[in-house]
Amino acid sequence: MIKIYTDASTHPKHKKSVGCFIIKNEKDTIIETFQLEASDNHTAEFQTMIKALEYCLEHHLNSQLIFIYSDSNIVVTSFNKKYAKNKDFSLLLEHLLILAQDFDNLSIEWIPESQNKMADHYAKQTLAKTLKKSH
């Protein structure tokens, strides 16, 4: 069983975003942070979820039982309903749903921010470093 925690952080004024996912299994914890092409946090959250699934596929983890946890209600709700009102989110959701088809047992669940502090910490820390480098 694998647990993945995802979060994104966006600086609206500078239109910079970063994402983070943390993969935990019985023996390892993998922390990945990365810059995103998103100017708003909702888009960044979708992109982070996509990156997490892509990572799992690249590393052949998709046959395992995977629980992904996010504090982004819009991403989790959209995924579970397979629908997003916003056109921009619809394209990201479509990509997410296509990736999800390659998983044997995938669950994406909402958690409160208080249970996602580690991913939040790394996303915010990486955003601060990114902003510092760009100035």
Phi, psi and omega in degrees: 000139179238136173246133180234129177250129181238149173200157177227157177222134184230140172254103187299324182294316181269355180052047177242140179222149172226159178233162178213137165227146180238121181255126179237128170233194185300327187239345186231156167231120181248127179244122178239131173233152187196153175280152181235162176261058183230140178255357176225158188290325180297315178298318179299321179295317177298313181298323179295317178298318178299314180299322179296316179293319178300318178301313180299319179293315180299328182258015174056042179263356190290352177269354181270164173287120184235128172248123175250132181244133179218147174266010176268102181299321183295321180292311183295314179297315180299315180299312184290329177271347184059038182203139173225131180295315183290129182300318179298320180289328180302318180294318178294319178297318179301316177299315179299315181293323177295315178299318184298334179298337182273007181253140180284320185210092185238132176230131176244122187231147176278140172228153177291155180308325182298338179261005184235028188295325183293313178295320178299316180301310182293323178295313180294320179297317180292322177296317179300316178296319180296317179294322180296319180293326184277359180247000000 
